[in-house]
């Protein structure tokens, strides 16, 4: 007898290769997602630490500057100095809060993974096979 496979066996072997390729691709994409999540977690922790320290230093500096402005204008424009200082601080705080909210809405989490998954989907949906039969 010949050692060649029948059509059903070749189809089954091709199906196994396709499934193995899909599993390998899924595993690669999952590993990419895990690496991205770990990098994002480390970046976020560092960012929060730096942000916290900078906020404390900025608050101390702004409080000192506000007291200085009020003391300088204490005799002549005491209430005006207090109102202007408060308005400037509130305006800057609101502007920074709006900027932070806009930045937080930008999707950056798993961007590379999503890009590669979209590329995989496009390649899977393409009608032509670039590699030809094997």
C-alpha positions in Angstrom: 0.0 0.0 0.0 1.0 3.5 -0.6 2.0 5.8 2.3 0.0 8.8 0.9 -2.9 10.1 2.9 -6.5 10.1 1.8 -8.5 13.4 1.3 -10.1 13.1 4.7 -6.8 12.7 6.4 -5.2 15.6 4.6 -8.2 17.8 5.5 -7.9 16.7 9.1 -4.1 17.5 9.1 -4.8 20.9 7.5 -7.4 21.7 10.1 -5.0 20.8 12.9 -2.4 23.1 11.4 -4.9 25.9 11.1 -6.0 25.4 14.8 -2.3 25.2 15.9 -1.6 28.5 14.1 -4.7 30.2 15.6 -3.7 29.0 19.1 -0.1 30.2 18.6 -1.4 33.6 17.3 -3.8 34.0 20.2 -1.0 33.1 22.7 1.3 35.7 21.1 -1.4 38.4 21.3 -2.2 37.4 24.9 1.5 37.7 25.9 1.6 41.1 24.2 -1.4 42.2 26.2 0.1 41.0 29.5 3.4 42.8 28.7 1.5 46.0 27.9 -0.6 45.8 31.1 2.6 45.3 33.2 4.3 48.3 31.5 1.2 50.4 32.0 0.9 49.5 35.6 4.5 50.4 36.3 4.2 53.7 34.4 1.0 54.5 36.2 2.6 53.9 39.6 5.5 56.1 38.8 3.3 58.8 37.4 1.1 58.8 40.5 4.1 59.1 42.8 5.6 62.0 40.8 2.2 63.6 40.6 1.6 63.4 44.3 4.9 64.9 45.2 4.6 67.7 42.7 1.1 68.5 43.9 2.4 68.8 47.5 5.2 71.1 46.4 3.0 73.2 44.2 0.4 73.6 47.0 3.1 74.8 49.4 4.5 77.2 46.8 1.1 78.6 45.8 0.1 79.1 49.5 3.3 80.9 50.2 3.0 83.1 47.1 -0.7 83.9 48.0 0.2 84.9 51.5 3.0 87.1 50.1 0.7 88.9 47.7 -1.9 89.5 50.5 0.8 90.8 52.9 2.2 93.1 50.3 -1.3 94.6 49.6 -2.5 94.4 53.2 -2.7 98.2 53.8 -4.2 99.3 50.5 -6.0 96.6 48.6 -6.4 93.7 51.1 -9.8 92.4 49.8 -8.8 92.9 46.1 -5.6 90.9 46.6 -7.5 88.1 48.3 -10.2 88.0 45.6 -7.8 88.1 42.7 -5.6 85.4 44.3 -8.6 83.2 44.8 -9.9 83.7 41.3 -6.5 83.0 39.7 -6.1 79.8 41.8 -9.7 78.6 41.1 -9.3 79.3 37.4 -6.0 77.5 37.1 -7.5 74.5 39.1 -10.5 74.3 36.8 -8.4 74.5 33.7 -6.0 71.8 34.9 -8.9 69.6 35.9 -10.5 69.9 32.4 -7.1 69.2 30.8 -6.7 66.1 33.0 -10.2 64.8 32.1 -9.4 65.2 28.4 -6.2 63.3 28.8 -7.8 60.6 30.7 -10.3 59.9 28.0 -7.6 59.1 25.4 -7.5 55.4 24.8 -3.9 54.2 25.4 -4.4 50.9 27.2 -3.5 47.9 25.0 -3.1 50.1 21.9 -0.5 47.8 20.4 -2.5 44.7 21.1 -5.6 46.1 19.5 -3.6 47.3 16.5 -2.2 43.8 16.0 -5.6 42.1 16.5 -7.0 44.4 13.8 -4.2 43.5 11.5 -4.8 39.8 12.2 -8.5 40.3 11.4 -7.7 42.0 8.2 -5.3 39.3 7.1 -7.8 36.6 8.0 -10.5 38.3 6.0 -8.4 38.9 2.9 -9.6 36.8 0.0 -6.2 36.0 -1.5 -3.6 33.7 0.1 -0.1 35.1 -0.3 1.7 32.0 0.6 0.0 29.6 -1.8 -0.7 25.9 -1.2 1.7 23.9 1.0 
